[in-house]
Amino acid sequence: MKAIRIRGSRPLSGTIRVGGAKNAALPILCATLLSDGASLLRNVPALRDIDTTAALLRFLGRDVIVAAPEVRVAPATRVARPEAPYELVRQMRASVLVLGPLVARYGRAKVSLPGGCAIGARPVDQHLMGLEALGAKITVEHGYVIAEAPRLRGAEIVFDMPTVTGTENLLMAAALARGRTTLVNCAREPEVVELAAVLNKMGAEVQGAGSSVIHVVGRDELDPFDHAIQSDRIEAGTFMAAIGAAGGDVLLEEAPLDDLEPVVAKLRQAGVEIEREGAHARVRRLGPIRAVDVTTAPHPGFPTDMQAQLMAMMTVATGRSVMVETIFENRFMHVPELVRMGADIETHHNTAIIQGVQRLSGAGVMATDLRASASLVIAGLIAEGETIVHRVYHLDRGYERIEEKLAGAGADVTRIDANGEEA
Ligand code: EPZ
């Protein structure tokens, strides 16, 4: 089992390049199912989740060539077997994003329920409510969702809460439905906006993405597309928190600052200097880290996907920080590991109180989910001595070669095998 070894307390310097956005690439890969033509995605990061999605598309009958940073989806040569098996879906919850495209394109879909994950129950009731509103007959049996409809028809759908993949699934379904669909109380994340732009490239008519009300005029057919994925705002925010934590001065290439306003505002409040330099960002932290309070919220609020990373930085801030996690019910699994490294953190339900300490001390720690893993790497950059982050596969789901990118900016970070040898 591979791990990441970090020898900390060194400031960062140099350049780090931000890759394509995982959470934009995943729905856009699923959108290729809406057209029989050949599609091309550019600036796609080399991640486990991308490989898993490619495997799922192949299972559904599409030939997919993954040659990072490009992914080519070949024309549909036969009617897809519109089924996504548990073996694939359990590896990645986002596989549920094939449900809308399959029932819209083939009139039937059988997709394993994704089940929960480390950070919460992660239900998909809103996805199913929306598909039913579009006329699909939904049955759930033996852990699978079966959605059937000769042809989806436009409807008005009101979400109980903003859901990112729920909004994306129903945008894709509505794009091939007959007539107009209005989606209300939508997620406003940049990844939703990007998917809508791709659907418009495919010939759909989607208006209002990025606001809470989106209008879709469905089409009988959709064209394939050629699209370059936007930079990953969460990867960029993760590196900003790493620089804030370790200190130093780094040029973050292709940082999507416009999509990071709530994160940039909090980091600046904490004493990190962030300046736009064309398409890049200069990120510096030379003085002390100031404690800040954060409450996560749907975009344009502070993203839940950045909560663990900011908390790692706050462990050595001057003063007390209060962080409230409002999106997922179990997203503090990095806390016990940070405490083992000497952090002073108390949690009460969805609230964490972080009292800044002088320093952290390196330790062996266990990654539990994607962003918690990033939080432990950031803590390792701060800590005195050596930190080993185990179960690094969690990290590889969403970060491409993170140890190389950090090492390229002067950090002592190495991927090691079970014998402690450089892997
Ligand atoms: C997306 O997950 C992201 N994943 C997550 O990123 C991210 O943390 C999350 O949005 C919130 O921003 C992808 O885009 C692939 P939600 P998603 O539906 O869509 C509740 C990462 O680290 N809900 O917006 O699954 C749900 O329980 C991952 O890259 C329902 O109750 O999240 C949660 O409390 C982790 N019923 C809230 O809504 C539903 O049918 C928001 O979840 C759907 C959601």
Residues whose N, C-alpha, C, O or C-beta is under 5 A from the ligand:
A	BS01	EPZ	N23 A94 R122 P123 V124 D125 Q126 H127 M161 P162 T163 V164 T165 G166 T304 D305 I327 F328 L370
